[in-house]
Amino acid sequence: MQAVWYNTTVKYEYVKGGKEMSKRCAICDKSKLFGNKVTFSNRKSSRSWGANIRKVRVVVDGSVKRINVCTTCLKSGFVERPSFTSAE
């Protein structure tokens, strides 16, 4: 399952148990992060940060698949987007 131009493979299958994997990058495995929200009075409460995940069309092994990819991997060029030709 080659998904990028330099031998990095897609970490998750496209369908697991009939449902797609959500909120997780298929390239770098980035998902939700947990930490503390700290107020001015230094009170702490737990919160979570979600990864910026986009569902994009990617060329994988010569065929076009739709997978979840974070915007960092998109901007870095880790995935190969399909080329569109005009039907004239």
JOJOMO-V922157 format. One record per residue. N is the residue number from 1. RES is the residue in one letter. PHI is phi in whole degrees, 0 to 359 (NA if undefined). D_LAST is the distance of its C-alpha to the last C-alpha in whole Angstrom. Layout:
n | res | phi | d_last
N | RES | PHI | D_LAST
N | RES | PHI | D_LAST
This chain:
n | res | phi | d_last
1 | M | NA | 33
2 | Q | 287 | 31
3 | A | 236 | 30
4 | V | 227 | 30
5 | W | 275 | 30
6 | Y | 224 | 34
7 | N | 64 | 35
8 | T | 263 | 36
9 | T | 261 | 35
10 | V | 289 | 35
11 | K | 280 | 38
12 | Y | 238 | 37
13 | E | 293 | 36
14 | Y | 286 | 33
15 | V | 227 | 35
16 | K | 241 | 39
17 | G | 67 | 41
18 | G | 89 | 38
19 | K | 240 | 38
20 | E | 281 | 35
21 | M | 287 | 37
22 | S | 241 | 37
23 | K | 55 | 38
24 | R | 214 | 38
25 | C | 286 | 36
26 | A | 283 | 35
27 | I | 263 | 35
28 | C | 253 | 38
29 | D | 67 | 40
30 | K | 285 | 41
31 | S | 216 | 42
32 | K | 288 | 44
33 | L | 249 | 47
34 | F | 241 | 51
35 | G | 191 | 53
36 | N | 244 | 56
37 | K | 268 | 55
38 | V | 248 | 58
39 | T | 275 | 59
40 | F | 298 | 62
41 | S | 277 | 65
42 | N | 70 | 63
43 | R | 278 | 63
44 | K | 243 | 60
45 | S | 222 | 58
46 | S | 283 | 56
47 | R | 210 | 52
48 | S | 228 | 49
49 | W | 244 | 46
50 | G | 268 | 42
51 | A | 286 | 40
52 | N | 275 | 36
53 | I | 259 | 34
54 | R | 236 | 30
55 | K | 267 | 28
56 | V | 235 | 25
57 | R | 272 | 23
58 | V | 227 | 24
59 | V | 276 | 23
60 | V | 233 | 27
61 | D | 54 | 27
62 | G | 84 | 24
63 | S | 243 | 23
64 | V | 268 | 22
65 | K | 237 | 25
66 | R | 250 | 26
67 | I | 230 | 29
68 | N | 271 | 32
69 | V | 226 | 32
70 | C | 283 | 34
71 | T | 290 | 33
72 | T | 295 | 35
73 | C | 291 | 33
74 | L | 294 | 30
75 | K | 291 | 31
76 | S | 281 | 33
77 | G | 80 | 29
78 | F | 284 | 31
79 | V | 243 | 28
80 | E | 256 | 25
81 | R | 277 | 22
82 | P | 289 | 19
83 | S | 268 | 16
84 | F | 256 | 12
85 | T | 247 | 9
86 | S | 279 | 6
87 | A | 268 | 4
88 | E | 251 | 0
